[in-house]
Amino acid sequence: MQPNDAAEISELFFAAGGSERAAILYNLNDTPLKASARIPEPRAKRALHILEMAAFASDAQNFALELGEALILPARIAEQVTSDPGGEPLACAMKALGTPSPIFQRMLLFLNPQFGTSVQKVYRISRLYDHLTERSALVMISAWRGSSMAMARARYRPALYDDERQRARSTGPSRSTVQPGSAPTVRTGTDKPGR
């Protein structure tokens, strides 16, 4: 996945509404986009334990920190996934970690207590989670990772139209043709004998 494509998918996903996000996630399963590698099981188990404890404590900051570390996401994206009011990004991240459905539901309820007050929201996200495929989640993780690369590249782009041409090396010799030690020594006359 090219960084610009990844950034576009990520922006489109975060800007979409709940039903549109679900449609995006379902359609990602059939795309030819490359998914990120599956998270190794020991690492995922360790991360799930820490994430579950952070969710029970309603500690969104540590939850986002551990989520970013487990899924190799930039801090900005991990915080956005954790604090998203819709819950779809969190469902995607937890599916990528292989979280069992009951554990995901508990995390959802405890991490954001306001989210748990709406039974319809919890049921909708739980149903989305159960139908979400691992491949769709891993493609979205890949898009989130790639979007940060696109932002970094944009930050270091040349500002003027001819910046690249000015930075390119010239094709001609840039060094002096006279090598050190090959020119005759010039005396200035200050070292006169007899003084």
C-alpha positions as CSV (number, residue, x, y, z in Angstrom):
1,M,0.0,0.0,0.0
2,Q,1.4,3.4,-1.0
3,P,1.6,6.0,1.8
4,N,-0.7,8.4,0.0
5,D,-3.3,5.6,-0.5
6,A,-3.0,4.7,3.1
7,A,-3.5,8.3,4.2
8,E,-6.6,8.6,2.0
9,I,-8.1,5.4,3.4
10,S,-7.4,6.5,7.0
11,E,-8.8,10.0,6.5
12,L,-11.9,8.6,4.8
13,F,-12.5,6.1,7.6
14,F,-12.2,8.6,10.4
15,A,-14.4,11.1,8.6
16,A,-17.1,8.6,7.9
17,G,-20.2,7.9,9.9
18,G,-21.0,4.6,11.7
19,S,-22.7,2.7,8.8
20,E,-20.1,4.1,6.3
21,R,-17.3,2.8,8.5
22,A,-18.8,-0.6,8.7
23,A,-19.2,-0.7,4.9
24,I,-15.5,0.3,4.5
25,L,-14.4,-2.4,6.9
26,Y,-16.5,-5.1,5.2
27,N,-15.2,-4.0,1.7
28,L,-11.5,-4.1,2.9
29,N,-11.8,-7.9,3.1
30,D,-12.1,-8.2,-0.6
31,T,-9.6,-5.6,-1.7
32,P,-6.2,-6.5,-3.2
33,L,-4.5,-4.2,-0.6
34,K,-1.8,-5.8,1.4
35,A,-2.6,-6.4,5.1
36,S,-0.1,-5.9,7.8
37,A,1.5,-9.0,9.4
38,R,-0.4,-10.8,12.1
39,I,0.7,-9.8,15.7
40,P,2.7,-12.6,17.3
41,E,0.5,-14.4,19.8
42,P,2.7,-13.9,22.9
43,R,2.9,-10.2,22.2
44,A,-0.8,-10.0,21.6
45,K,-1.6,-11.9,24.9
46,R,0.7,-9.6,26.9
47,A,-0.9,-6.5,25.3
48,L,-4.4,-7.8,25.9
49,H,-3.8,-8.3,29.6
50,I,-2.4,-4.7,29.9
51,L,-5.2,-3.2,27.7
52,E,-7.9,-4.9,29.8
53,M,-6.5,-3.6,33.0
54,A,-6.2,-0.1,31.6
55,A,-9.8,-0.3,30.3
56,F,-11.1,-1.4,33.8
57,A,-9.3,1.6,35.3
58,S,-10.8,3.9,32.6
59,D,-7.2,4.9,31.9
60,A,-7.5,6.0,28.2
61,Q,-4.0,7.5,28.1
62,N,-2.2,4.2,29.1
63,F,-4.6,2.2,27.0
64,A,-3.6,4.3,23.9
65,L,0.1,4.0,24.8
66,E,-0.1,0.2,25.0
67,L,-2.3,-0.1,21.9
68,G,0.2,2.0,19.9
69,E,3.1,-0.1,21.1
70,A,1.3,-3.5,20.5
71,L,0.1,-2.6,17.0
72,I,3.1,-0.4,16.0
73,L,0.9,2.7,15.5
74,P,2.0,6.3,15.9
75,A,0.8,7.9,19.1
76,R,-1.5,10.2,17.3
77,I,-3.4,7.4,15.6
78,A,-3.5,5.3,18.8
79,E,-5.0,8.2,20.7
80,Q,-7.5,8.8,17.9
81,V,-8.5,5.1,17.9
82,T,-8.9,5.0,21.7
83,S,-10.9,8.3,22.0
84,D,-13.1,7.8,18.9
85,P,-16.8,8.1,20.0
86,G,-18.1,5.6,17.4
87,G,-16.1,2.6,18.6
88,E,-15.4,1.2,15.1
89,P,-11.6,2.0,15.2
90,L,-11.3,0.3,18.6
91,A,-13.2,-2.8,17.2
92,C,-10.7,-2.9,14.3
93,A,-7.7,-2.6,16.6
94,M,-8.9,-5.2,19.0
95,K,-9.7,-7.6,16.1
96,A,-6.2,-7.2,14.9
97,L,-4.9,-8.3,18.3
98,G,-7.2,-11.3,18.2
99,T,-9.3,-10.3,21.2
100,P,-12.2,-12.6,22.1
101,S,-15.6,-11.0,21.8
102,P,-16.5,-11.0,25.6
103,I,-13.2,-9.3,26.5
104,F,-13.8,-6.7,23.7
105,Q,-17.3,-5.9,25.1
106,R,-15.9,-5.5,28.6
107,M,-13.2,-3.2,27.3
108,L,-15.8,-1.2,25.4
109,L,-18.0,-0.7,28.5
110,F,-15.3,0.2,30.9
111,L,-12.9,2.3,28.8
112,N,-15.5,5.0,28.0
113,P,-18.3,4.9,30.6
114,Q,-20.5,7.3,28.5
115,F,-20.3,4.8,25.6
116,G,-21.7,2.1,27.9
117,T,-24.8,4.1,28.7
118,S,-26.3,3.4,25.2
119,V,-27.3,-0.2,24.8
120,Q,-27.9,0.3,21.1
121,K,-24.3,1.5,20.6
122,V,-22.8,-1.3,22.5
123,Y,-24.9,-3.9,20.6
124,R,-24.1,-2.3,17.2
125,I,-20.4,-2.3,17.8
126,S,-20.4,-5.8,19.3
127,R,-22.3,-7.1,16.2
128,L,-19.8,-5.3,13.9
129,Y,-16.9,-6.8,15.9
130,D,-18.3,-10.3,15.5
131,H,-18.7,-9.9,11.7
132,L,-15.4,-8.1,11.2
133,T,-12.7,-10.3,9.6
134,E,-9.1,-10.3,10.8
135,R,-8.0,-9.5,7.2
136,S,-10.1,-6.3,7.2
137,A,-8.7,-5.2,10.5
138,L,-5.1,-5.9,9.4
139,V,-5.6,-3.9,6.2
140,M,-6.8,-1.0,8.3
141,I,-3.8,-1.3,10.6
142,S,-1.6,-1.2,7.5
143,A,-3.4,2.0,6.3
144,W,-3.0,3.6,9.7
145,R,0.7,2.9,9.7
146,G,1.1,4.0,6.1
147,S,-0.7,7.3,6.8
148,S,2.0,8.4,9.2
149,M,4.6,7.8,6.5
150,A,2.7,10.0,4.1
151,M,2.6,12.8,6.7
152,A,6.3,12.5,7.3
153,R,7.1,12.6,3.6
154,A,4.9,15.7,3.2
155,R,6.7,17.4,5.9
156,Y,10.1,17.1,4.1
157,R,9.0,17.9,0.6
158,P,10.8,20.6,-1.3
159,A,9.0,24.0,-1.1
160,L,10.1,25.5,-4.4
161,Y,9.6,24.0,-7.9
162,D,13.3,23.8,-8.6
163,D,14.6,22.7,-5.2
164,E,15.5,19.3,-6.4
165,R,17.4,20.7,-9.4
166,Q,19.4,23.0,-7.1
167,R,20.3,20.1,-4.8
168,A,21.4,17.8,-7.5
169,R,25.1,17.3,-8.0
170,S,26.7,19.1,-10.9
171,T,28.0,16.8,-13.7
172,G,31.3,18.7,-14.2
173,P,34.3,18.5,-11.9
174,S,33.8,20.6,-8.8
175,R,37.3,20.2,-7.5
176,S,40.3,22.3,-8.5
177,T,42.4,20.6,-11.2
178,V,45.6,21.5,-9.2
179,Q,46.3,18.8,-6.6
180,P,47.9,19.7,-3.3
181,G,51.7,19.5,-3.5
182,S,51.8,19.7,-7.3
183,A,52.1,23.5,-7.6
184,P,55.6,25.1,-7.1
185,T,56.2,26.6,-3.7
186,V,56.1,30.4,-3.8
187,R,58.5,32.2,-1.4
188,T,57.5,35.5,0.0
189,G,60.9,36.8,0.8
190,T,60.6,37.0,4.5
191,D,63.1,34.2,5.1
192,K,66.3,36.0,4.0
193,P,69.6,34.4,4.9
194,G,71.8,36.4,7.2
195,R,69.1,37.9,9.4
